[in-house]
């Protein structure tokens, strides 16, 4: 065997290396943005149903949410890989550098969607019947930036389904409280996507990628994000008031409102240097904080474990 033969084997990534590359590709840790609101919806529904936590259902909601989000992120990265290659900010992503093959990414996406559908089937028939509807905007979103200046709205619609689906998972029926919470989440995420997209204006305009910042400018996008987060706050207040939330919820809301003010104070049209802090840190804090205080409120009102 020649001295160069081992290179033939080393050039093929190990299975565990592919898994790690896939998890980096889909940024699995960012599930923190959507999961807290799904938990708020599920636990509120359980409290209203019989006042106790259904651990099996909560586990399945978690599996479904992570599975669907993983599928969505994988599709996004696969569909956008050529756009990513032309943008200096995203040129280091795994599908661009070759750290992960497109075939492996599709395999991971397939596993994720099967996990999602399996969890939906175990929850109740309505969740399974509606599961394909939840999948559609996840696939449409990456194409949105090719035909509309408002792909952020498609992302918001996709994310709004999380709390609604979590409520359906527990009750098996529609409830307008879940819709209010879902819309709040969708508007929130659509708003901070306006902020996030502001850093790509030059690349997007150069390559014909559509977005609010690219079409209307960064100042307009940031004003739009502020308006979205004012609406989000109002919807969360509405949700808390109509579900009978107590003091803990309102303390959480005060912190969330303060976080929104801080987020918009550190991102300026001509200074995006702290954008990552606004996007990743502040929005992660918003989701976790509201969940913690919502949980404390439900326990104080009698939710049993």
C-alpha positions in Angstrom: 0.0 0.0 0.0 1.5 3.4 -1.0 2.1 6.2 1.5 -0.7 8.2 -0.1 -3.4 5.6 0.1 -4.7 6.6 3.6 -5.5 10.0 2.2 -8.2 8.4 0.1 -10.0 7.3 3.3 -9.3 10.5 5.2 -10.9 12.6 2.5 -14.3 11.1 3.3 -15.7 12.7 6.4 -16.4 10.4 9.3 -20.1 9.8 10.2 -19.7 11.6 13.5 -18.1 14.5 11.6 -21.1 14.7 9.3 -23.4 14.8 12.2 -21.5 17.7 13.8 -21.3 19.5 10.6 -25.1 19.1 10.1 -25.8 20.4 13.6 -23.6 23.4 12.9 -25.4 23.9 9.6 -28.8 24.1 11.2 -27.6 26.0 14.3 -29.4 23.5 16.6 -28.7 25.7 19.6 -31.0 28.4 18.2 -34.0 26.3 18.9 -34.1 28.5 22.1 -35.9 31.2 20.1 -39.0 29.2 19.3 -39.2 26.6 22.0 -40.1 28.8 25.0 -43.2 30.1 23.3 -44.3 26.6 22.4 -43.9 25.7 26.0 -45.9 28.7 27.2 -48.7 27.6 24.9 -48.6 24.0 25.8 -48.4 24.6 29.6 -51.2 27.2 29.5 -53.4 24.7 27.6 -52.6 22.0 30.2 -53.4 24.4 33.0 -56.7 25.2 31.4 -57.5 21.5 30.7 -56.9 19.9 34.1 -54.3 22.0 35.9 -51.4 19.5 35.6 -48.4 19.0 33.4 -48.6 16.2 30.8 -44.9 15.2 30.5 -45.4 12.9 27.6 -47.1 15.5 25.5 -44.5 18.1 26.5 -41.7 15.8 25.3 -43.5 15.2 22.0 -44.0 18.9 21.5 -40.3 19.4 22.1 -39.4 16.7 19.6 -41.9 18.1 17.0 -40.6 21.6 17.4 -36.9 20.7 17.1 -37.6 18.4 14.2 -39.5 20.9 12.2 -37.1 23.7 12.9 -34.1 21.5 11.9 -35.9 20.6 8.7 -36.6 24.3 8.0 -33.0 25.3 8.6 -31.6 22.5 6.5 -33.9 23.4 3.6 -33.0 27.1 4.0 -29.2 26.3 3.8 -29.6 23.9 0.9 -31.8 26.2 -1.2 -29.7 29.3 -0.4 -26.2 27.7 -0.8 -25.5 29.6 -4.1 -26.6 32.9 -2.5 -24.5 32.1 0.6 -21.5 31.5 -1.6 -21.7 35.1 -3.0 -22.1 36.8 0.4 -18.8 37.2 2.4 -20.8 36.9 5.7 -22.1 33.4 4.8 -19.4 32.1 2.5 -18.0 30.0 5.4 -21.2 27.9 5.8 -20.8 24.2 5.6 -22.5 23.6 2.2 -20.4 26.4 0.7 -17.0 25.2 2.0 -17.8 21.5 1.4 -17.6 20.6 5.1 -21.0 18.9 4.4 -22.4 17.6 1.2 -25.8 18.6 -0.2 -26.7 14.9 -0.2 -25.9 14.7 3.6 -27.9 17.8 4.2 -30.9 16.4 2.4 -30.6 13.2 4.4 -30.5 15.2 7.7 -33.5 17.2 6.5 -35.4 14.0 5.7 -34.7 12.5 9.1 -35.8 15.7 10.8 -39.1 15.9 8.9 -39.9 12.2 9.6 -39.2 12.9 13.3 -41.6 15.8 13.2 -44.3 13.9 11.5 -43.8 11.0 13.9 -44.2 13.2 16.9 -47.3 14.9 15.4 -48.8 11.4 14.8 -48.2 10.4 18.4 -49.8 13.6 19.7 -53.3 13.5 18.1 -55.0 13.1 14.7 -55.5 16.8 14.2 -51.8 17.5 14.6 -50.9 14.9 12.1 -53.5 16.2 9.6 -52.2 19.7 9.9 -48.5 18.8 9.9 -48.0 19.3 6.1 -49.4 22.8 6.4 -46.7 23.6 8.9 -44.0 22.3 6.6 -45.0 24.4 3.5 -43.9 27.9 4.7 -40.6 26.4 5.9 -39.8 25.5 2.3 -41.3 28.6 0.8 -39.4 31.0 3.0 -35.9 30.6 1.4 -37.5 31.1 -2.1 -39.4 34.2 -0.8 -36.3 36.4 -1.1 -36.3 35.6 -4.9 -39.9 36.9 -5.5 -40.9 39.3 -2.8 -39.4 42.2 -0.8 -41.1 40.8 2.3 -39.7 37.3 3.0 -39.6 38.3 6.6 -43.4 37.9 6.7 -43.1 34.4 5.4 -40.7 33.6 8.2 -43.0 35.1 10.7 -45.9 33.0 9.4 -43.8 29.9 9.7 -42.7 30.7 13.3 -46.3 31.6 14.3 -47.3 28.0 13.9 -45.2 26.8 16.8 -47.4 28.0 19.7 -50.6 27.2 17.8 -49.3 23.7 17.1 -48.3 23.2 20.7 -51.8 24.2 21.9 -53.4 21.9 19.4 -51.1 19.1 20.6 -52.5 19.4 24.1 -56.2 20.1 23.4 -56.8 18.7 19.9 -58.8 21.8 19.1 -58.4 25.4 18.1 -58.3 28.3 20.5 -58.0 31.9 19.7 -55.6 32.5 22.6 -53.1 30.2 20.8 -53.5 32.3 17.7 -52.8 35.5 19.6 -49.6 34.0 21.0 -48.7 32.6 17.7 -49.1 35.9 15.9 -47.1 37.6 18.6 -44.2 35.2 18.0 -44.5 35.5 14.2 -44.4 39.3 14.4 -41.5 39.2 16.9 -39.4 37.0 14.7 -40.3 38.8 11.5 -39.2 42.0 13.3 -35.8 40.8 14.3 -35.3 39.3 10.9 -35.6 42.8 9.6 -32.7 43.8 11.9 -30.6 40.7 11.0 -31.2 41.3 7.2 -29.8 44.8 7.5 -26.2 43.6 7.6 -26.6 42.1 4.1 -27.9 45.1 2.2 -24.8 45.5 0.0 -24.5 41.8 -1.0 -28.3 41.5 -1.4 -28.5 44.4 -3.8 -25.5 43.3 -5.7 -26.9 39.8 -6.3 -30.6 40.6 -6.6 -31.7 39.1 -3.3 -35.0 40.7 -2.1 -35.7 42.0 1.4 -37.0 45.1 3.1 -33.5 46.4 3.9 -32.3 45.9 0.4 -35.4 47.5 -1.2 -36.2 50.3 1.3 -33.0 50.8 3.1 -31.7 50.0 6.6 -33.4 52.9 8.4 -36.8 51.8 7.1 -36.1 48.2 8.1 -35.1 49.2 11.6 -38.3 51.4 11.9 -40.3 48.4 10.7 -38.6 46.2 13.3 -39.6 48.7 16.0 -43.2 48.7 14.9 -43.2 44.9 14.8 -41.9 44.7 18.4 -44.5 47.3 19.6 -47.2 45.0 18.1 -45.6 42.0 19.7 -45.6 43.6 23.1 -49.3 44.6 22.6 -50.2 41.0 21.6 -48.4 39.5 24.6 -50.2 41.9 26.9 -53.5 40.8 25.2 -52.6 37.2 25.7 -51.7 37.6 29.3 -54.9 39.6 30.1 -57.2 37.2 28.4 -55.7 34.0 29.9 -55.9 35.4 33.4 -52.2 35.8 34.0 -51.0 37.0 37.3 -48.1 39.1 38.7 -45.2 36.9 37.5 -46.4 37.2 33.9 -46.5 41.0 34.1 -43.0 41.1 35.7 -41.8 39.0 32.7 -43.5 41.4 30.3 -41.8 44.4 31.9 -38.4 42.7 31.4 -39.3 41.8 27.8 -40.4 45.4 27.1 -37.1 46.6 28.5 -35.2 44.2 26.4 -36.9 45.4 23.3 -36.0 49.0 24.1 -32.4 48.0 24.7 -32.3 45.9 21.5 -33.4 48.9 19.4 -31.1 51.3 21.3 -27.9 49.5 20.3 -28.6 49.0 16.6 -28.5 52.2 14.5 -28.9 52.7 10.7 -25.2 53.7 10.4 -23.8 51.5 13.2 -24.6 47.8 13.0 -21.6 46.7 15.0 -23.7 45.4 17.9 -26.3 43.7 15.7 -25.2 40.2 16.8 -25.8 41.1 20.4 -29.2 42.4 19.5 -30.1 39.4 17.4 -28.7 36.5 19.3 -28.3 37.6 22.9 -31.3 39.9 23.5 -33.8 37.8 21.6 -32.6 34.6 23.4 -33.1 36.4 26.7 -36.6 37.6 25.6 -37.8 34.0 24.9 -36.3 32.4 28.0 -37.3 35.2 30.4 -40.9 35.2 29.3 -41.1 31.4 29.6 -39.6 31.4 33.1 -42.0 34.0 34.3 -45.0 32.4 32.5 -44.1 29.1 34.2 -43.8 30.7 37.6 -47.2 32.4 37.1 -48.8 29.1 36.1 -47.4 27.4 39.2 -48.5 30.2 41.4 -52.0 29.9 39.9 -52.1 26.1 40.7 -50.3 24.2 37.9 -49.3 20.9 39.4 -46.3 18.8 38.4 
